[in-house]
Amino acid sequence: MDKLAATFIKELRLLFRDRAGLLLLFVMPAALVVVITLVQANVMKPMADTGIRILMADQDGGDIGRRLADGFTRSGGFQVDQAFEGKSPGTDACRAAVAAGAYQFCIVVRLFRHC
């Protein structure tokens, strides 16, 4: 136990002699917190202004697609488009629009048939 205490005291003395090391020990974590906070704020700001853009292909044309689009729109954080380049998009057009970066993601509501 005496060896552990002696080692601990020795390391503290070395640390207090090294002013630059002591400064970095406390400044670097604080700087990291500030940088990460700024990055997070800048990432969320554009999405809060315009909302996340969603392309929706409603192949069913029924109540499910309408409710889904209304729910996303009413939440306030999303902008739902049901037309791409002037027409109702298919699955391939949705994938191409997302791959091109025009939309963050797409929702395809398939045709439901009642048996």
C-alpha positions, 0 to 999 in steps of 0.5 A: 500500500505504501508503494501505491501511495508513493507512486500516486504522490510521485505522479501528482508532483510530476503533473504539477511540474508540467504546467502545459500537460496540466493545462491540456488535461483540463482544456482538451475535454472542455474544447471537445465538448464545445466542438461537439455541441457546435457540430450537433447544432449545425447538423440539426439547424437545417432540418429544423428550418425546412424539415426532413424531405420525404418522397411518398409513392402512394400506390394504394391511393387509400386511407393508409397512405393518406393517414401516413402522409397527414401524420408526417405533415402534422408532426412539423418536422417533415415535408411530404411530397407525393409528386416528383417531376410533376407526376406520381413516383414509382418505386424506381423513381423514389429510389433514384430521387433518394440516391440523387440527394433530392430527398432524405428517404422515401415511403412506398405504400404498396397496393393492398387488395382485400380478399 
